[in-house]
Amino acid sequence: MEIERNYYLNKLISKKENKLIKIITGIRRCGKSYLLDPIFKNYLLNNGINEDHIIKLELDSIENEEYTNPKELYEYIMSNVKDNNVYYIILDEIQKVKDFESVLNSLLRKPNLDVYVTGSNSKFLSSDIITEFRGRGDEIRVYPLSFSEFMSVYDGGDEMKGLDEYIKYGGLPLIASFKTPEDKIDYLNFQKNNVYINDVIERNEIRNDEELKTLVEIISSSIGSLTNPTKLYNTFLSKGNKNITNKTISLYLKYLEEAFLIERSKRFDVKGKKYIETPSKYYFVDIGIRNSLINFRQSEKTHIMENIIYTELRRRGFNVDVGIVEKRNSLKNGKKDYKQLEIDFVANKGSDKYYIQSAYSIEDNKKKDQELQSLLNVGDSFKKIVIVYDHFIKWQDDDGIIYMSIYDFLLNDNSLKEA
């Protein structure tokens, strides 16, 4: 089973030979290594690059252990460079190399070397590596499978059944190869216990791992809800934990973001054009991991749908905020009443902007009015879209608001532009 990841392949192609180090980041097991080999390597071979001009090393392999020495690695690469044509250097798990920064800097100075690296999240985080190579590195952030990618290899039924599986087990690539629910759950539980949480604990030398695990469970149970360290601290108190502090909670949230487990969406005052620092919303990069963290206890589709829309927008390269719109009402006594309305997502990329509401259903007129009020009070001409968990043909109402099925949104990368 080969999963095409054309979105990321095209990103690599566009950055090819740009004189920067291509840094492939993302949560563990999301397919970073697979993207470089076989996907990108096959592209190079199919476009006339000789195999001896592709130098690839898996640095976590015992057979390449000697190349974790920076001098040995550099000398090995240079010994395989025989002419002035471009060589493509692919280094997987670069964090295994001591002082790998010096090796990459040295390779960067060679005009005919085009360098691509990946690394594990526990020691090779985007914040670390991009800071180190600011101006010399070009990050490509990889997410787990989108629903469209998942469906390209799904053989369990139609897209409705596929989405039911996707919102339960998520998009880690190996999930698509397992046939039974038990195998999928076992795989996710293993990753949760032995990879993701352990990465955070080991990297940050956390002594009280139970506090971290409790925080992850709290965040998992309240995806899409506004929160901050103070609110989370109060939740800890309600559970009988009086030892943790706001500062520790803030650090743990930072660690979880750095490990690509969660992402923070800040509130943005649409009319005032300014950010409101707190509270914020947190979403999981993979919904299957989230479900595993709470032992698959909660399957509320409303919040899961919101998480999936957020992640899809981020995968497409959008910056995503929670929109706040102030509505003013005149009272009978002549005073003004101010009410804050929320837009689930304000998605920005370049000159493109979309205001998006996630609605499980709009059959109830009261629910529909709630979803529309914030969009109707935005006051600008950018597209306003309601994504609904149902199958129907896209349509637009008299106020210019577009209604779109979640299937149309997820299965078409250009769904927003074509709306």
Secondary structure as GFF3:
##gff-version 3
##sequence-region A 1 419
A	DSSP	alpha_helix	6	15	.	.	.	ID=ss1
A	DSSP	beta_strand	21	25	.	.	.	ID=ss2
A	DSSP	alpha_helix	32	34	.	.	.	ID=ss3
A	DSSP	pi_helix	35	40	.	.	.	ID=ss4
A	DSSP	alpha_helix	41	46	.	.	.	ID=ss5
A	DSSP	three_ten_helix	51	53	.	.	.	ID=ss6
A	DSSP	beta_strand	54	58	.	.	.	ID=ss7
A	DSSP	three_ten_helix	62	68	.	.	.	ID=ss8
A	DSSP	alpha_helix	70	79	.	.	.	ID=ss9
A	DSSP	beta_strand	87	92	.	.	.	ID=ss10
A	DSSP	three_ten_helix	94	96	.	.	.	ID=ss11
A	DSSP	alpha_helix	100	108	.	.	.	ID=ss12
A	DSSP	beta_strand	113	118	.	.	.	ID=ss13
A	DSSP	alpha_helix	126	132	.	.	.	ID=ss14
A	DSSP	beta_strand	137	141	.	.	.	ID=ss15
A	DSSP	alpha_helix	147	151	.	.	.	ID=ss16
A	DSSP	alpha_helix	159	169	.	.	.	ID=ss17
A	DSSP	three_ten_helix	173	177	.	.	.	ID=ss18
A	DSSP	alpha_helix	181	191	.	.	.	ID=ss19
A	DSSP	pi_helix	192	196	.	.	.	ID=ss20
A	DSSP	alpha_helix	197	204	.	.	.	ID=ss21
A	DSSP	alpha_helix	209	221	.	.	.	ID=ss22
A	DSSP	alpha_helix	229	238	.	.	.	ID=ss23
A	DSSP	alpha_helix	246	258	.	.	.	ID=ss24
A	DSSP	beta_strand	262	269	.	.	.	ID=ss25
A	DSSP	beta_strand	274	284	.	.	.	ID=ss26
A	DSSP	alpha_helix	287	293	.	.	.	ID=ss27
A	DSSP	alpha_helix	301	315	.	.	.	ID=ss28
A	DSSP	beta_strand	319	330	.	.	.	ID=ss29
A	DSSP	beta_strand	336	349	.	.	.	ID=ss30
A	DSSP	beta_strand	352	359	.	.	.	ID=ss31
A	DSSP	alpha_helix	365	376	.	.	.	ID=ss32
A	DSSP	beta_strand	383	388	.	.	.	ID=ss33
A	DSSP	beta_strand	395	396	.	.	.	ID=ss34
A	DSSP	beta_strand	402	405	.	.	.	ID=ss35
A	DSSP	alpha_helix	406	411	.	.	.	ID=ss36
###
